[in-house]
Amino acid sequence: MERTQPKFLNDTFKRLFDRNINFKFTKLLEGVNHLKDLTQYIILDYKLNRDAHGSYRLVKEFDAVIKLFLAHFGEYKMNEKEQKALVEMASKFKTDPTVAKIRFEGQSQNNSTDLKQDSNDDSENKPETKEVEPEEFNKIFDEMKNEFQEHRIENAYELREKLLKRVETLSPDNQNKNLFTTKLKENERLIQEIENWYKEVQKILSEMNNEEGYVEDTGIKGYVSKYKALPDGRCILKMEGPLKMPLFNILTLMYEADGFGQWIPFCSAGKMIKPLYRASHVYWMKYGLPPPLTNRECHCFGYGSDRFERNGSILLISRSIDDDPEFLKYHDIQIPKESKLVKMQIEVATEFVPLNKDEMIMRQITTVNPNVKNAPPFVMTWISRKIGQHMFETLIKKAKNLKGTIWEKEIQKNPEFYDWLDQKVNKFLNAHELI
């Protein structure tokens, strides 16, 4: 009896394939990211369902997409059978088969040349051939600032690099160079903030895909869980699996610090200290650890990275800032110098890939240093399971329905932010027919 492919994987592949066709593969890097995501889902499917037949079927479809990319960039010549299979696959996933057929049928030399020209038509990589006018400079700057305010961090960083490159290539005697340099200097902190956030996002994404040194924990049902204990006392925990709940709801729970004590393991209290940007803030958390350990605390900075346009995900990042005096000084954050609680360091990043309005794939990586010296490995294993089992069971329960909860009250108190968040989420879901 043939086992059916899990619905969330079918939906994911359809969405990735549709988007690749619609975008016409104008960015190779973006396409590679989609393929990497799909690889993760194939691996995840096998680990969660042990469904070798279904995974093999998806691998064959994945192989077809790889050939599609190679053919687009003139590195692979598709034969007639492969072209036919591609068109059939496009039809299967309700993608316009004409697009695939026209784009790849025949693989003539002219078509191949056109495709290469399309893929190389990137004005950002071309050397400057004209002086930058103030109007153009201001336009790029405003776009960069807007992308940052919308929390599209990678877009903002690319515009930042474009802006700096344009100014750098200006001749020394250009009358506008001093004007542009002055404006960049006046916005130095914004320029630096964009770079810092971008590098942090890339570092986290890299670690999410790093498998070296991790031990798999099979004790958490329904999720792939791994942990790694480091010599300096830190523990890194990875969790991955499907969630059934509205994306808006879970983002709300993760934004409202005052409610952290209701669903985060060991957290007995949370408090918002200061909002910074539109979807970022500084907050405080208190952790009640089991005896003989004493209670811990940490002050954290959290923000979101909108990656919907890049790989259909949203990434939430939070890190402790107690040992970051530069950050505290710039944002005027006052932390009590004396406290009875032991400081702990924590960094959490969670990626959500919505499959429809009520289902998503979640990947999370948590690095914790509870400042417990010489903790034996079994303690880290226990912490790993405790966090995994408790957090996601509680999170799912709390996020399914916000009516009558403290989170509904917070939404009502902050309509501007939550209207913005709701529009962002629904715009993506509607654009990719995931409603």
Stockholm file with secondary structure:
# STOCKHOLM 1.0

chainA/1-435         MERTQPKFLNDTFKRLFDRNINFKFTKLLEGVNHLKDLTQYIILDYKLNRDAHGSYRLVKEFDAVIKLFLAHFGEYKMNEKEQKALVEMASKFKTDPTVAKIRFEGQSQNNSTDLKQDSNDDSENKPETKEVEPEEFNKIFDEMKNEFQEHRIENAYELREKLLKRVETLSPDNQNKNLFTTKLKENERLIQEIENWYKEVQKILSEMNNEEGYVEDTGIKGYVSKYKALPDGRCILKMEGPLKMPLFNILTLMYEADGFGQWIPFCSAGKMIKPLYRASHVYWMKYGLPPPLTNRECHCFGYGSDRFERNGSILLISRSIDDDPEFLKYHDIQIPKESKLVKMQIEVATEFVPLNKDEMIMRQITTVNPNVKNAPPFVMTWISRKIGQHMFETLIKKAKNLKGTIWEKEIQKNPEFYDWLDQKVNKFLNAHELI
#=GR chainA/1-435 SS CCCCCCHHHHHHHHHHHHHHHHHTTCCHHHHHHHHHHHHHHHHHHHHHHCCHHHHHHHHHHHHHHHHHHHHHTTSCCCCHHHHHHHHHHHHHTTCCHHHHHHHHSSCCHHHHHHHHHHHHCCGGGSCCCSCCCHHHHHHHHHHHHHHHHTTCHHHHHHHHHHHHHHHHTSCTTCTTHHHHHHHHHHTHHHHHHHHHHHHHHHHHHHHHTCCTTCEEETTSTTSEEEEEECTTSCEEEEEEEEEESCHHHHHHHHHCGGGGGGTSTTEEEEEEEEECSTTEEEEEEEECCCTTSCCEEEEEEEEEEEEHHHHSEEEEEEEECTTCHHHHHHTTCCCCSCCSSEECEEEEEEEEEEEETTEEEEEEEEEEECCCTTCCHHHHHHHHHHHHHHHHHHHHHHHSCCTTSHHHHHHHHCHHHHHHHHHHHHHHHHHTTCC
#=GC SS_cons         CCCCCCHHHHHHHHHHHHHHHHHTTCCHHHHHHHHHHHHHHHHHHHHHHCCHHHHHHHHHHHHHHHHHHHHHTTSCCCCHHHHHHHHHHHHHTTCCHHHHHHHHSSCCHHHHHHHHHHHHCCGGGSCCCSCCCHHHHHHHHHHHHHHHHTTCHHHHHHHHHHHHHHHHTSCTTCTTHHHHHHHHHHTHHHHHHHHHHHHHHHHHHHHHTCCTTCEEETTSTTSEEEEEECTTSCEEEEEEEEEESCHHHHHHHHHCGGGGGGTSTTEEEEEEEEECSTTEEEEEEEECCCTTSCCEEEEEEEEEEEEHHHHSEEEEEEEECTTCHHHHHHTTCCCCSCCSSEECEEEEEEEEEEEETTEEEEEEEEEEECCCTTCCHHHHHHHHHHHHHHHHHHHHHHHSCCTTSHHHHHHHHCHHHHHHHHHHHHHHHHHTTCC
//
